[in-house]
Amino acid sequence: MRLETSFKNEANNARRCAELLAQTPELRDDVYVPRVYGAAEGCEESDRIMVMEWIDGCRWARVSLQNTCFTLTVTG
């Protein structure tokens, strides 16, 4: 449980996710992971503090699926 609530762990996961997406041609232009600022940028890193880039956006629930490239499939 401690790892699940660690912002250091979440920061590492975000960095890893950004790296993997950058290597995935199908997603790299459509998915954006906000930058995590850490010790290299002069920001404190701890289990209780994580500093990330602010991104303006909209809630997923407000996105009109008719204006996207998603194909919905009903399963189950």
C-alpha positions in Angstrom: 0.0 0.0 0.0 2.9 2.4 0.7 4.1 2.1 -2.9 0.6 2.9 -4.2 0.5 6.2 -2.3 4.1 7.3 -3.0 4.4 10.3 -5.3 8.1 9.3 -6.0 6.7 6.1 -7.5 4.0 7.9 -9.4 6.6 10.4 -10.8 8.7 7.5 -12.0 5.7 5.8 -13.6 4.8 9.1 -15.4 8.3 9.4 -16.7 8.3 5.8 -17.9 4.9 6.2 -19.5 6.1 9.2 -21.4 9.2 7.4 -22.6 7.1 4.4 -23.8 4.6 6.6 -25.5 7.3 8.4 -27.3 8.4 5.1 -28.8 4.9 4.1 -29.9 4.1 5.7 -33.3 0.3 5.1 -33.1 0.1 7.0 -29.8 2.9 9.5 -29.6 1.1 12.3 -31.4 -2.3 11.7 -29.7 -1.4 11.1 -26.0 0.4 13.6 -23.9 1.8 12.9 -20.4 2.5 16.1 -18.4 6.2 16.6 -17.6 7.3 15.7 -14.0 9.7 18.1 -12.5 12.3 16.6 -10.1 15.7 17.1 -8.6 17.3 17.7 -12.0 15.0 20.8 -12.4 15.6 22.0 -8.8 12.3 20.7 -7.4 12.0 18.7 -4.3 11.1 15.0 -4.7 9.5 13.0 -1.9 6.7 10.5 -1.3 4.4 13.4 -0.4 5.2 16.0 -3.1 5.1 15.7 -6.9 5.5 18.7 -9.2 4.1 18.4 -12.7 3.5 20.6 -15.7 0.0 22.2 -15.8 -2.0 21.2 -18.9 -5.3 22.9 -19.9 -7.8 20.4 -21.1 -11.3 19.2 -20.7 -12.9 16.4 -18.7 -13.2 13.1 -20.6 -16.9 13.0 -20.0 -17.4 16.3 -21.9 -15.5 15.1 -25.0 -17.9 14.3 -27.9 -17.0 10.9 -29.2 -18.5 11.8 -32.5 -15.6 14.1 -33.1 -12.9 11.6 -32.3 -11.2 8.7 -34.1 -12.3 6.2 -31.5 -14.3 3.1 -32.5 -16.5 1.9 -29.7 -17.1 -1.9 -29.5 -19.6 -3.4 -27.1 -18.2 -6.6 -25.4 -19.4 -9.0 -22.9 
